[in-house]
Amino acid sequence: MPHLPDAVLWSIPAFVLLTAIEMVSYRLRPDEDAAGYGAKDAATSVTMGIGSIFFDLLWKIPIVAIYTALYELTPLRVPVLWWTLPLMLLAQDFLYYWSHRGHHVVRVLWACHVVHHSSEKFNLTTALRQPWTSLTVWPFYVPLVLCGVHPAAVAFLSGVNLVYQFWVHTERVGKLPRPVEYVFNTASHHRVHHASQGGYLDRNFGGILIVWDRMFGSFVAETERPVYGLTKNIHTYNPLRVATHEYAAIGRDLAAAADWRERAGLLFRGPGWQPEHRRAARAADGTARPDPVVTGTDPVVTRAADDAPPAPPPHAAGAQPVTEPAQPAAQPGRPAAEPGRRVKRAA
């Protein structure tokens, strides 16, 4: 097994340089319609990134132990060669797509990933806003290990994927040539992914390649200017709250649950799911959450209603830029979602 470098650590100087260039670009060529930078927001994102490095070291202990045990059990071996690395990266990117998609549609997984979507800005520091509870990610890459990919190679591939995604967190890069936009995840595609508009929610999950979204029905092209953040933003720069706010919300819901079936639903169904009796009670007193809807064409992304139609992509190519985060409009008896919940409005 050849020595493979830590792609993320080796890329830190480039992260710093590119972020500085982006900041200077906003000074020299301001864009009033862009989300741009906020000092406190950027500081929070950087703090979350630094914290994730230390917490990831902690989580790596059990993950490496599990991966190593599985690697020893499988008779398969994939050598690390110049021509096998691209194939392994392709496989890793495919599994990343499903990991990313799963972390949007299963609430206990979303509690981890919501951290990355909690900023109302969209710039290169947003890429650094990483969760501190990434222990939920490792099961998605078990197939790679079982196919004979060494755990160290899995870590290297994940790092390469993460490094690639750094540059797509920017508003300073417009749309690239059509062949690039068709195959690869770009800044345009990832702006859609971070948007809070209904037609943009839960789309464009690809890491390096966007073709997975095109294949599995979760792709939407950028038309109107995105509004970033959550459907109901948490309005805090406290890193501890940013890291844990959805877990706290889950805890409150579990404490109020009537039985274990409800608790299972609150953990493993979509972020907006609530038991029917609770929705009815809240509708009666005017505090009901909106019913979630399907976010793609595959049953995997169904949040609550399997027969609900997918939210249509936006068609307002000439829409005026939005400068304030748009919150889901409350329907009669149904106000907007609670803080930290990425919930779609009912169609």
C-alpha positions as CSV (number, residue, x, y, z in Angstrom):
1,M,0.0,0.0,0.0
2,P,1.7,3.2,-1.1
3,H,1.7,6.3,1.1
4,L,-1.2,8.6,0.2
5,P,-1.1,12.2,1.4
6,D,-3.9,14.0,3.4
7,A,-5.4,15.9,0.5
8,V,-7.3,18.3,2.8
9,L,-4.2,19.3,4.9
10,W,-2.1,19.8,1.8
11,S,-4.7,22.0,0.4
12,I,-5.1,24.4,3.3
13,P,-2.6,27.0,1.9
14,A,-4.7,27.1,-1.3
15,F,-7.9,27.5,0.7
16,V,-6.4,30.5,2.5
17,L,-5.1,32.1,-0.7
18,L,-8.3,31.6,-2.7
19,T,-10.4,32.9,0.1
20,A,-8.2,36.0,0.4
21,I,-8.5,36.6,-3.4
22,E,-12.3,36.2,-3.2
23,M,-12.5,38.7,-0.3
24,V,-10.4,41.2,-2.3
25,S,-12.5,40.7,-5.4
26,Y,-15.6,41.8,-3.4
27,R,-13.7,45.0,-2.4
28,L,-12.6,45.8,-5.9
29,R,-15.7,44.7,-7.7
30,P,-18.7,44.8,-5.3
31,D,-21.9,42.9,-6.2
32,E,-24.9,44.3,-4.3
33,D,-27.0,41.3,-5.3
34,A,-24.6,38.7,-4.0
35,A,-24.7,37.3,-0.5
36,G,-21.0,38.2,-0.2
37,Y,-19.2,38.2,3.2
38,G,-20.1,38.9,6.8
39,A,-17.3,39.0,9.3
40,K,-19.1,37.1,12.0
41,D,-20.5,34.6,9.5
42,A,-17.1,33.9,8.0
43,A,-15.5,33.6,11.5
44,T,-18.2,31.0,12.5
45,S,-17.6,29.0,9.3
46,V,-13.8,29.0,9.9
47,T,-14.4,27.9,13.5
48,M,-16.6,25.1,12.4
49,G,-14.0,24.0,9.9
50,I,-11.2,24.0,12.5
51,G,-13.4,22.2,15.0
52,S,-14.3,19.5,12.5
53,I,-10.6,18.6,12.0
54,F,-10.3,17.8,15.7
55,F,-13.6,16.0,16.0
56,D,-12.8,14.0,12.9
57,L,-9.7,12.7,14.5
58,L,-11.8,11.4,17.3
59,W,-14.4,9.8,15.0
60,K,-11.6,8.2,12.9
61,I,-10.7,5.8,15.8
62,P,-13.8,3.6,15.6
63,I,-14.2,4.1,11.8
64,V,-10.7,2.9,11.0
65,A,-11.2,-0.1,13.3
66,I,-14.4,-1.1,11.5
67,Y,-13.0,-0.5,8.0
68,T,-9.8,-2.4,8.9
69,A,-11.8,-5.4,10.2
70,L,-14.0,-5.4,7.0
71,Y,-10.9,-5.1,4.8
72,E,-9.3,-8.1,6.5
73,L,-12.5,-10.2,6.0
74,T,-12.9,-9.6,2.3
75,P,-10.8,-11.6,-0.1
76,L,-10.8,-8.8,-2.7
77,R,-7.9,-6.4,-3.2
78,V,-7.7,-3.3,-5.4
79,P,-4.2,-2.2,-5.9
80,V,-3.4,1.5,-5.8
81,L,-2.1,2.3,-9.2
82,W,-2.2,5.3,-11.6
83,W,-5.1,3.8,-13.5
84,T,-7.1,2.3,-10.6
85,L,-7.2,5.6,-8.6
86,P,-9.5,7.4,-11.1
87,L,-11.8,4.3,-11.1
88,M,-11.9,4.3,-7.3
89,L,-12.6,8.0,-7.2
90,L,-15.5,7.4,-9.6
91,A,-16.9,4.8,-7.2
92,Q,-16.3,7.0,-4.2
93,D,-18.1,9.9,-5.9
94,F,-21.1,7.7,-6.6
95,L,-21.3,6.6,-3.0
96,Y,-20.8,10.2,-1.9
97,Y,-23.9,11.2,-3.9
98,W,-26.0,8.7,-2.0
99,S,-24.5,9.7,1.3
100,H,-25.2,13.3,0.6
101,R,-28.7,12.6,-0.5
102,G,-29.4,10.5,2.5
103,H,-28.2,13.2,4.8
104,H,-30.9,15.5,3.4
105,V,-33.8,13.1,3.7
106,V,-33.2,11.2,7.0
107,R,-33.6,13.5,9.9
108,V,-31.0,12.1,12.2
109,L,-28.5,12.4,9.3
110,W,-29.7,15.8,8.4
111,A,-28.9,16.9,12.0
112,C,-25.3,16.4,11.1
113,H,-25.4,17.9,7.6
114,V,-27.6,20.9,8.5
115,V,-24.5,22.6,9.8
116,H,-23.1,23.0,6.3
117,H,-26.4,24.7,5.1
118,S,-26.8,27.0,8.1
119,S,-25.0,30.1,6.7
120,E,-27.0,32.7,4.9
121,K,-23.9,33.7,2.9
122,F,-22.3,31.7,0.1
123,N,-18.6,32.1,-0.3
124,L,-15.4,30.1,0.1
125,T,-15.6,30.2,3.9
126,T,-19.0,28.4,3.6
127,A,-17.1,25.4,2.3
128,L,-15.3,25.3,5.6
129,R,-18.5,25.2,7.7
130,Q,-18.3,21.4,8.4
131,P,-20.2,19.4,11.0
132,W,-18.6,18.1,14.2
133,T,-20.6,14.9,14.2
134,S,-19.6,13.2,10.9
135,L,-19.7,9.8,12.4
136,T,-22.9,9.3,10.4
137,V,-21.0,9.2,7.1
138,W,-18.9,6.1,7.3
139,P,-21.5,3.4,6.5
140,F,-22.0,4.7,3.0
141,Y,-18.4,3.8,2.0
142,V,-18.5,0.2,3.4
143,P,-19.0,-1.1,-0.2
144,L,-15.7,0.3,-1.2
145,V,-13.9,-1.5,1.6
146,L,-15.7,-4.7,0.9
147,C,-14.6,-4.4,-2.8
148,G,-11.0,-4.4,-1.6
149,V,-10.2,-0.7,-1.4
150,H,-7.8,-0.1,1.4
151,P,-9.2,2.1,4.2
152,A,-6.3,4.6,3.7
153,A,-7.3,4.8,0.1
154,V,-10.9,5.5,1.1
155,A,-9.7,8.3,3.3
156,F,-7.6,9.8,0.5
157,L,-10.5,9.6,-2.0
158,S,-12.8,11.3,0.4
159,G,-10.3,14.1,0.9
160,V,-9.9,14.6,-2.8
161,N,-13.7,14.8,-3.2
162,L,-13.9,17.4,-0.4
163,V,-11.0,19.5,-1.8
164,Y,-12.7,19.6,-5.2
165,Q,-15.9,20.9,-3.6
166,F,-14.1,23.9,-2.1
167,W,-14.1,26.0,-5.2
168,V,-17.8,25.5,-6.0
169,H,-18.8,27.5,-2.9
170,T,-18.7,30.9,-4.6
171,E,-20.8,33.5,-6.4
172,R,-17.8,34.9,-8.2
173,V,-17.8,32.1,-10.8
174,G,-20.6,32.1,-13.3
175,K,-21.7,29.3,-15.6
176,L,-18.9,27.4,-17.3
177,P,-19.0,25.9,-20.8
178,R,-21.9,23.6,-21.4
179,P,-19.9,20.3,-21.5
180,V,-18.4,21.1,-18.1
181,E,-21.7,22.1,-16.6
182,Y,-23.3,18.9,-18.0
183,V,-20.7,16.5,-16.4
184,F,-19.2,18.2,-13.4
185,N,-20.5,19.8,-10.2
186,T,-19.9,23.5,-10.6
187,A,-20.4,26.7,-8.7
188,S,-23.7,27.2,-10.5
189,H,-25.0,23.8,-9.6
190,H,-23.9,24.1,-6.0
191,R,-25.5,27.5,-5.5
192,V,-28.8,25.7,-6.3
193,H,-27.9,23.1,-3.7
194,H,-27.4,25.7,-1.0
195,A,-30.6,27.7,-1.9
196,S,-33.7,27.8,0.3
197,Q,-36.3,28.3,-2.4
198,G,-38.8,25.5,-2.7
199,G,-37.9,24.6,-6.3
200,Y,-34.2,24.4,-5.4
201,L,-34.5,22.5,-2.1
202,D,-32.8,19.1,-2.0
203,R,-31.3,19.2,-5.4
204,N,-27.8,18.7,-7.0
205,F,-26.2,16.3,-4.5
206,G,-23.2,15.5,-6.6
207,G,-19.7,15.9,-5.2
208,I,-17.4,16.0,-8.2
209,L,-19.8,14.8,-10.9
210,I,-23.3,16.2,-11.5
211,V,-24.2,13.3,-13.8
212,W,-25.5,11.3,-10.8
213,D,-28.2,14.0,-10.2
214,R,-29.1,13.9,-13.9
215,M,-29.3,10.1,-13.7
216,F,-31.4,9.9,-10.5
217,G,-33.8,12.8,-11.0
218,S,-32.4,15.3,-8.5
219,F,-30.9,17.8,-10.9
220,V,-32.1,21.4,-11.3
221,A,-30.3,24.1,-13.2
222,E,-29.7,27.6,-11.8
223,T,-32.2,30.1,-13.2
224,E,-33.3,32.7,-10.6
225,R,-30.7,33.9,-8.0
226,P,-30.6,31.6,-5.0
227,V,-31.4,32.7,-1.5
228,Y,-29.1,30.8,0.9
229,G,-29.6,29.2,4.3
230,L,-32.4,27.2,5.8
231,T,-36.1,27.7,5.2
232,K,-36.1,29.0,8.8
233,N,-32.7,30.3,9.7
234,I,-31.2,29.9,13.2
235,H,-29.7,33.4,13.4
236,T,-26.7,32.5,15.6
237,Y,-23.0,32.7,15.3
238,N,-22.4,30.4,18.3
239,P,-20.4,27.5,16.9
240,L,-21.8,25.1,19.6
241,R,-25.4,25.9,18.7
242,V,-24.6,25.7,15.0
243,A,-23.2,22.2,15.6
244,T,-26.0,20.9,17.8
245,H,-29.3,22.9,17.2
246,E,-31.0,20.1,15.2
247,Y,-30.0,17.4,17.7
248,A,-31.6,19.6,20.4
249,A,-34.8,19.9,18.3
250,I,-34.8,16.1,17.8
251,G,-34.4,15.6,21.6
252,R,-37.4,17.9,22.3
253,D,-39.6,16.0,19.7
254,L,-38.6,12.6,21.1
255,A,-39.4,13.7,24.6
256,A,-42.9,14.7,23.5
257,A,-43.5,11.6,21.3
258,A,-46.3,9.3,22.3
259,D,-44.7,5.9,21.5
260,W,-41.7,4.2,19.9
261,R,-43.3,4.3,16.4
262,E,-43.4,8.1,16.6
263,R,-39.8,8.2,17.9
264,A,-38.6,6.1,15.0
265,G,-40.4,8.4,12.5
266,L,-38.9,11.5,14.1
267,L,-35.5,10.0,13.7
268,F,-35.6,8.2,10.4
269,R,-38.2,10.0,8.3
270,G,-37.7,13.4,6.7
271,P,-36.7,16.5,8.6
272,G,-40.2,17.9,8.5
273,W,-42.1,14.7,9.4
274,Q,-44.5,14.9,12.3
275,P,-47.1,12.3,13.6
276,E,-50.6,12.9,12.2
277,H,-52.2,13.6,15.5
278,R,-49.6,16.2,16.3
279,R,-50.1,17.9,12.9
280,A,-53.9,17.9,13.5
281,A,-53.5,19.4,17.0
282,R,-51.2,22.1,15.8
283,A,-53.5,22.8,12.9
284,A,-56.2,23.4,15.4
285,D,-54.3,25.9,17.4
286,G,-52.5,27.4,14.4
287,T,-49.0,26.0,15.0
288,A,-48.8,23.2,12.5
289,R,-45.7,22.7,10.4
290,P,-46.1,22.4,6.6
291,D,-46.3,18.9,5.2
292,P,-43.1,17.9,3.5
293,V,-43.3,16.8,-0.1
294,V,-41.2,14.7,-2.5
295,T,-38.0,16.3,-3.6
296,G,-37.1,14.1,-6.6
297,T,-38.4,11.4,-8.8
298,D,-37.0,8.5,-6.7
299,P,-38.9,7.1,-3.6
300,V,-35.6,7.5,-1.7
301,V,-36.2,11.2,-1.4
302,T,-39.8,11.1,-0.3
303,R,-40.1,13.1,2.9
304,A,-43.6,12.2,4.0
305,A,-46.2,11.8,1.3
306,D,-45.2,9.1,-1.3
307,D,-47.9,10.3,-3.7
308,A,-47.0,14.0,-3.6
309,P,-45.6,15.4,-6.9
310,P,-42.1,16.7,-7.0
311,A,-41.7,20.4,-6.5
312,P,-41.3,22.0,-10.0
313,P,-38.0,23.8,-10.8
314,P,-38.2,27.6,-10.9
315,H,-38.9,29.1,-14.3
316,A,-38.3,32.7,-13.4
317,A,-35.2,33.3,-15.4
318,G,-35.8,37.0,-15.5
319,A,-36.8,37.3,-11.9
320,Q,-35.5,40.2,-9.8
321,P,-32.7,39.4,-7.4
322,V,-33.8,38.6,-3.9
323,T,-31.9,40.3,-1.2
324,E,-33.6,39.0,1.9
325,P,-33.9,35.2,2.7
326,A,-37.3,34.1,1.5
327,Q,-39.2,32.1,4.2
328,P,-41.9,29.6,3.3
329,A,-45.2,31.3,3.2
330,A,-47.5,30.2,5.9
331,Q,-50.7,28.5,4.7
332,P,-54.0,28.9,6.8
333,G,-53.3,27.1,10.0
334,R,-49.8,26.3,8.9
335,P,-47.0,28.8,9.8
336,A,-43.4,28.4,8.5
337,A,-41.0,25.7,9.6
338,E,-39.3,25.8,13.0
339,P,-35.6,26.9,13.2
340,G,-33.1,24.6,11.6
341,R,-35.7,22.6,9.7
342,R,-35.2,22.3,5.9
343,V,-38.9,21.6,5.1
344,K,-40.7,22.2,1.9
345,R,-44.0,23.8,1.6
346,A,-46.9,21.6,0.6
347,A,-47.5,21.7,-3.1
